[in-house]
Amino acid sequence: MLEHLGQPNDYSDILKRIFFFTVLVGIGGTAIIAWQSPAVWDLVRSFKTEVSIGPVKVTHLVLVVVPMALALFSRIVKLHDRISDLLCIRACFDRNRILIPLAEGVNVDPATLDLGSRSDQKGLMYRVFYKYAGFEGPAIDAQLVRTALDQWGWFWVCIESSVMLVVLGLVSLFVVGWHLALWFAVAAIVLWLLAALLMPSCRRAADHEVQAILVDQQRRQEIAGEFNALQS
């Protein structure tokens, strides 16, 4: 478990963190539903096999299998990316906190830039940002990169865990009642609020990365060239 609390060394570490905490939230929520519903508890007791999730020991297989299946589905479809696309989270963040400040930093008027579709924007991000602030051999201080992605990792833990709580709330609505579903809804809202509180840290981390990139004159010239090519 401790490795999921530390700063990530690569993108895979972030995905593992999201998966781990989504499963933990699912196990806890499923256990609460089983505790409140005799029918669900009878089903849980019928599959008594001890399993472990990190330091957590679970003696009833159903408590693990169902949350893990949901978390695995989220991992396969990259749920955090789908949520980001739906709510325009990364697209707006990348444009407003990274691309526009980089353009201004190399004396290019952002108003003259047509960022186009999200796919075009991603390509530009790789050419003017991730080229210098990626995990693999960053040109800037690697600690700045790890700090930024650590904040995003916790942000997406809150978002995906809240989705798990919404699913559990819908299940509890049918097998237990509205009172338990309401508590799951409240917990999901709390996680969304926590994610909102993490966003300023994500912004500050991005600001530090942008400032570090713009310190080097050669990088400024390369970035200016990319933006000028986009204008033409």
C-alpha positions in Angstrom: 0.0 0.0 0.0 2.8 2.4 0.9 4.1 2.5 -2.7 0.7 3.9 -3.8 1.1 6.8 -1.4 4.5 7.9 -2.6 5.1 10.1 -5.7 4.9 8.2 -9.0 7.9 7.3 -11.0 5.9 6.8 -14.2 2.4 6.9 -15.6 1.9 3.3 -14.7 2.3 4.1 -11.0 -0.6 6.6 -11.3 -2.8 4.0 -12.9 -1.9 1.5 -10.2 -2.8 4.0 -7.5 -6.2 4.8 -9.1 -7.0 1.0 -9.4 -5.9 0.2 -5.8 -8.0 2.9 -4.1 -11.0 2.3 -6.4 -10.9 -1.4 -5.3 -10.6 -0.4 -1.6 -13.6 1.9 -1.8 -15.5 -0.8 -3.6 -14.7 -3.4 -1.0 -15.7 -1.1 1.8 -18.9 -0.1 0.1 -19.8 -3.7 -0.8 -19.2 -4.7 2.8 -21.6 -2.0 4.0 -24.3 -3.2 1.6 -23.8 -6.8 2.8 -24.0 -5.6 6.4 -27.3 -3.8 5.7 -28.9 -6.5 3.5 -29.4 -10.1 4.9 -29.9 -11.4 1.3 -26.6 -9.9 0.2 -24.8 -11.1 3.3 -26.0 -14.7 2.7 -24.6 -14.5 -0.8 -21.3 -13.1 0.5 -21.0 -15.9 3.1 -21.5 -18.6 0.5 -18.1 -17.6 -1.1 -15.8 -17.8 1.9 -12.2 -17.7 0.5 -9.5 -15.6 2.0 -7.9 -13.1 -0.4 -5.6 -10.1 0.1 -5.5 -6.7 -1.4 -2.2 -5.3 -0.2 -2.3 -5.2 3.6 -6.1 -5.8 3.6 -7.2 -9.3 4.4 -10.7 -10.2 3.1 -12.3 -13.6 4.0 -15.2 -13.4 1.6 -14.4 -13.5 -2.1 -17.5 -11.7 -3.3 -16.4 -8.6 -1.4 -13.3 -8.4 -3.6 -14.4 -9.9 -7.0 -17.2 -7.4 -7.7 -15.2 -4.2 -6.8 -12.2 -5.5 -8.6 -14.2 -6.3 -11.8 -15.6 -2.7 -11.7 -12.2 -1.2 -11.2 -10.7 -3.4 -13.9 -13.4 -2.3 -16.3 -12.6 1.3 -15.4 -8.9 0.7 -16.1 -9.6 -1.0 -19.5 -11.8 1.9 -20.7 -9.6 4.5 -19.0 -12.5 5.9 -17.2 -10.6 9.0 -16.0 -9.8 9.9 -19.6 -13.5 9.4 -20.6 -14.6 11.6 -17.7 -11.9 14.2 -18.6 -13.2 14.2 -22.2 -16.8 14.5 -21.1 -16.2 17.4 -18.7 -13.3 19.0 -20.8 -11.1 18.8 -17.7 -7.7 18.2 -19.3 -8.4 20.0 -22.5 -9.3 23.3 -20.7 -6.4 22.8 -18.2 -3.8 22.1 -20.9 -5.0 25.1 -22.9 -5.3 27.6 -20.1 -2.5 26.6 -17.7 0.1 25.3 -20.2 -0.3 26.2 -23.8 -1.4 29.8 -23.4 1.3 30.6 -20.8 4.0 28.9 -23.0 2.8 30.9 -26.0 2.9 34.2 -23.9 6.4 33.2 -22.6 7.8 33.0 -26.1 6.0 36.2 -27.2 3.4 34.6 -29.3 -0.1 36.0 -29.1 -2.4 33.1 -27.9 -5.3 34.8 -29.7 -3.7 34.0 -33.0 -3.5 30.2 -32.2 -6.1 27.8 -33.4 -5.7 24.8 -31.1 -8.2 22.8 -33.1 -9.5 19.5 -31.9 -8.4 17.7 -28.7 -6.2 15.4 -30.7 -4.5 18.4 -32.3 -4.0 19.9 -28.9 -2.5 16.7 -27.5 0.0 16.6 -30.4 1.0 20.2 -29.6 1.3 19.3 -25.9 3.8 16.6 -26.8 5.9 19.0 -28.9 6.0 22.0 -26.6 5.5 20.5 -23.1 6.0 16.8 -22.7 9.1 17.0 -24.8 10.7 18.8 -21.8 8.5 17.7 -18.9 7.8 14.0 -19.6 8.6 11.1 -17.3 11.4 9.8 -19.6 14.5 12.0 -19.1 12.8 15.3 -18.5 14.8 18.4 -19.5 13.6 20.2 -16.4 13.9 19.1 -12.7 12.4 15.6 -12.5 10.9 16.5 -9.1 8.7 19.1 -10.7 7.3 16.4 -13.0 6.7 13.9 -10.3 5.0 16.5 -8.1 2.7 17.6 -10.9 1.7 14.0 -11.8 1.3 13.1 -8.1 -1.3 15.8 -7.7 -3.1 14.6 -10.8 -2.9 11.0 -9.5 -4.8 11.9 -6.3 -7.3 14.0 -8.3 -8.2 11.0 -10.4 -8.3 8.7 -7.4 -11.1 11.0 -6.0 -13.0 11.1 -9.3 -12.9 7.4 -10.1 -13.6 6.4 -6.5 -16.6 8.7 -6.6 -17.9 6.8 -9.6 -17.5 3.6 -7.7 -19.6 5.1 -4.9 -22.3 6.1 -7.4 -22.5 2.6 -8.7 -22.7 1.2 -5.1 -25.3 3.8 -4.3 -27.5 2.6 -7.2 -27.1 -1.0 -6.1 -28.0 -0.1 -2.5 -31.0 1.8 -3.7 -32.5 -1.5 -4.9 -31.2 -4.0 -2.3 -31.3 -1.9 0.8 -33.1 1.4 0.4 -32.8 5.1 -0.3 -31.3 5.9 3.1 -28.0 4.0 2.3 -28.0 5.2 -1.3 -28.1 8.8 0.1 -25.0 8.2 2.2 -23.2 6.8 -0.8 -24.2 9.9 -2.8 -22.9 12.2 0.0 -19.6 10.3 0.1 -19.3 10.7 -3.7 -20.0 14.5 -3.4 -17.3 14.7 -0.7 -14.8 13.1 -3.1 -15.7 15.5 -5.9 -15.2 18.4 -3.5 -11.8 17.0 -2.5 -10.9 16.8 -6.1 -11.9 20.4 -6.5 -9.6 21.3 -3.6 -6.7 19.4 -5.3 -7.1 21.4 -8.6 -5.2 24.5 -7.3 -2.3 22.3 -6.5 -2.4 20.9 -10.0 -2.4 24.5 -11.4 0.6 25.5 -9.2 2.6 22.5 -10.3 1.9 23.2 -13.9 3.0 26.8 -13.4 6.3 25.7 -12.0 6.9 23.3 -14.9 6.1 26.0 -17.5 8.4 28.5 -15.7 11.2 25.9 -15.7 10.8 25.1 -19.4 10.9 28.8 -20.3 14.2 29.4 -18.5 16.3 27.9 -21.3 16.7 30.1 -24.4 17.0 27.1 -26.8 13.8 25.6 -25.5 12.1 29.0 -25.9 13.2 29.1 -29.6 12.0 25.6 -30.2 8.6 26.3 -28.6 8.3 29.5 -30.6 9.0 27.6 -33.8 6.2 25.2 -33.0 3.7 27.9 -32.3 4.7 29.9 -35.4 4.2 26.8 -37.5 0.8 26.4 -36.0 -0.1 30.0 -37.0 1.0 29.5 -40.6 
